[in-house]
Amino acid sequence: MQGTIDGFNYGAVTPVAAYVMACLGSALGLRCTTRSLRTERSWKPGWLALGATSIGSGIWTMHFIAMIGFQVKEVPIGYDVPTTLASLAVAIVVVGIGVFIVGYRGASRGALLSAGVLTGLGVAAMHYLGMAGMRLHGRMEYDATVVVLSVLVAIVAATAALWAAVSVHGFLASLGASMVMAGAVTGMHYTGMAAISVHLQGLTGVSAGGGSAASIMFPMLLGPVVFLVLAGVVVMFDPLLVLGEGEWDRPQAKGAVRNGPPARPVWPPSHDATTDRRPASAPLAGPGRHQGSRDARDW
């Protein structure tokens, strides 16, 4: 007996929410990867790891928010917790390998190709491993042609995203790239879901084990969502990520961050050479200089 699949049980709510989470993870990941290219070498692994975890968590969160809207009308669906969590680990680790490749080797053709293929395969592996964690009274089959198409979409999306991470440095440009990447990985998810058919076996209306989407998905989603929020706070407080590379290259922007706010004038003005606030290289006022110009400099 063929099962009736509904991938949009809650209408547009789950696709839109899934896309938003993919945007958040992609935006944070791309900005962190960009930041790693402008930081000291000792800080590079930390920024790359934060970027990889952001992208992996965002993609995984997108996948399982979308899965909340997936339903086979004749049978309840359960999820195996260890397999589901393993899919999160796969997403973070494999995306991390790709991010580290471009983080250290740059946007060369070989680096982008190898990192993009590896990351795309990792995203696809996360998707299908998560699907393998589903428990229902039936057998899931996949259309091989559509599966291959979904993997190709994942590879193209990953390659484009990694290129953007090392080549697109402005804030708005990175935001646009993250929206494109999120659209691609969300499209990959629904392309993969279109490959599924379910053949029912045995009892219908009875759980085949595992937790329901409502009972385990929301607690498991809490961790990645909290991480993405905290990562967003870190990004917001980093001046290079907030300003973007173009703005950061302006001397006044760097000076404002490094030197802090300008000093307030002191009253009364001091005329003691030991407390003069001029640079050490500036000559002291001598007998032949006007005292009034010195007072003006003190202000």
BELDA-V209443 format. One line per field, one symbol per residue. phi: phi as a letter, one per 30 degrees, with the letter a starting at -180 (. if undefined). psi: psi as a letter, one per 30 degrees, with the letter a starting at -180 (. if undefined). Layout:
phi: ???
psi: ???
This chain:
phi: .ddccbdbdciddddddddddddddddddddddddddccdedceeddddddddddddddddeeddddddcbcddbdccbddeddddddddeddddddddddddccicddddddddddddddddddeddddddddbadlccbbdedddddddddddddddddddddccccddddddddddddddddddddddddddcbccdbidcicdcjiddeddcdddddddedddddddddeddccdddddiddddddedddddddcidddddcbddccdddcdcdeddddddcddcdddddddddd
psi: kkljkjfhfgbfeeeeeeeeeeeeeeeeeeeeeeeffglleffeeeeeeeeeeeeeeeeeeeefeefegkkjffklklkkeeeeeeeeeeeeeeeeeeeeefeffahleeeeeeeeeeeeeeeeeeefeeeffkjlilkklkjeeeeeeeeeeeeeeeeeeeeeeffjfleeeeeeeeeeeeeeeeeeefeefffkkkjkkbklgkkglllleeffeeeefeeeeeeeeeeeeeeegjeeeeeleeeffkefeeeeeefalkkkkkklkkgkffgkgllffkklkafglkeeeeeeef.
